[in-house]
Amino acid sequence: MSETQVITAAAAGTFTIGGDLTVNRLGYGAMRITGTGIWGPPADKAAALATLRRAVELGVNLIDTADSYGPAVSEELIAEALYPYPAGLVIATKGGWERVGPGQWTHNASPKHLAQALEGSLKRLRLDRIDIYQLHIPDPAVSFEASVGALAQLREQGKIRHVALSNVTREHIERARKIVPIVSVQNRYSFADRESDFIVDYCEQNSIAFMPWAPLGQAKEAHDAIQKAARNLKSTPLQVALAWLLKRSKGILPIPGTSSVAHLEENIAAAGLELPEAAFEELSSVNIPPASLRG
Ligand SMILES: NC(=O)c1ccc[n+]([C@@H]2O[C@H](COP(=O)([O-])OP(=O)(O)OC[C@H]3O[C@@H](n4cnc5c(N)ncnc54)[C@H](OP(=O)(O)O)[C@@H]3O)[C@@H](O)[C@H]2O)c1
């Protein structure tokens, strides 16, 4: 490979979501293009727009967002940067978890709210139909079946192409699938955080895409084993973390988040990093305590 050849997201291979949306397996998470605490506009709007445009130039055709990122800011910036959208670009948004202040979340997955949230996303994203609409998180005060049933109804009305879930257990996925086909699941998962391991396997067995959120461990974790593999492979620890995810399951579609073009380019280059089997096995055998048990 020549030094100047640019690696694009296509090097990660493809996955077909819901039987009809074929995307490159390395996507982009658009939560980081908002202000601090995922609140308000970004400090550098030009950089946020440039990051989105560069993502698409580098072959990203799966962008994850939510109505609550900003709120509204992330979806508005996506439309400003990319509308009219290139053919094949899949935007996966979410509803049901509101942002009420910097760093503050509030559940709201009532059928009425979900219908309103979807209308807002359609308007901001300038779309007639959302390709992938994810229930952001089950609402403990609302029947899970009622939330999923509302999304199924909106799908029947043609406003949603595919229904998806986030922050769920296997039981949630099974209950939802009795109501409507579920095409993807988005849970926290990374090299350093494997509590959803068995959900990754369940998704693979059922042809459901798994989009790990915080695939870089939110850039906090750098285990010795990752550092060592990165040195051996002449790459960076975050690239190894992404390459490990891509090898962990063919159904994994990482959506690393960044507000910087330089970081985006580093992350996308991981699509071309093939982890040798021995390195993958060594990394997989590292037994990291669940995030919930760490101080
Ligand atoms: N479903 C949910 O509940 C949920 C929750 C959280 C996130 N998400 C989605 O998942 C996506 C990814 O999660 P995330 O953004 O929280 O975590 P992440 O992708 O693991 O890490 C993002 C953090 O790492 C930094 N970073 C990214 N690339 C880097 C690089 N090459 N070098 C150094 N630092 C780098 C970013 O800062 P810079 O901006 O400085 O690069 C940011 O602080 C989000 O964008 C969002 O779309 C979903």
The ligand as an ORCA input file, in Angstrom:
! r2SCAN-3c Opt
* xyz 0 1
  N     -27.272      5.298     22.848
  C     -26.703      5.984     23.803
  O     -27.197      6.052     24.932
  C     -25.412      6.678     23.531
  C     -24.636      7.187     24.576
  C     -23.427      7.807     24.253
  C     -23.030      7.899     22.930
  N     -23.820      7.423     21.927
  C     -23.424      7.498     20.499
  O     -22.203      6.797     20.359
  C     -21.216      7.664     19.776
  C     -19.867      7.300     20.323
  O     -19.826      7.418     21.736
  P     -19.018      8.571     22.473
  O     -18.835      9.720     21.538
  O     -19.674      8.831     23.763
  O     -17.635      7.876     22.844
  P     -16.342      7.398     22.036
  O     -16.617      7.344     20.584
  O     -15.852      6.171     22.708
  O     -15.289      8.531     22.380
  C     -15.486      9.884     22.065
  C     -14.452     10.684     22.806
  O     -13.152     10.309     22.366
  C     -12.481     11.433     21.813
  N     -11.811     10.945     20.593
  C     -12.399     10.449     19.481
  N     -11.471     10.082     18.580
  C     -10.268     10.365     19.145
  C      -8.926     10.221     18.706
  N      -8.653      9.686     17.512
  N      -7.925     10.628     19.538
  C      -8.202     11.142     20.752
  N      -9.469     11.311     21.235
  C     -10.492     10.913     20.419
  C     -13.537     12.467     21.505
  O     -13.021     13.767     21.676
  P     -12.780     14.747     20.406
  O     -14.101     15.335     20.066
  O     -11.800     15.729     20.946
  O     -12.205     13.905     19.313
  C     -14.586     12.163     22.581
  O     -14.268     12.820     23.784
  C     -21.712      9.063     20.156
  O     -21.123     10.060     19.349
  C     -23.200      8.910     19.993
  O     -23.552      9.015     18.620
  C     -24.993      6.810     22.221
*
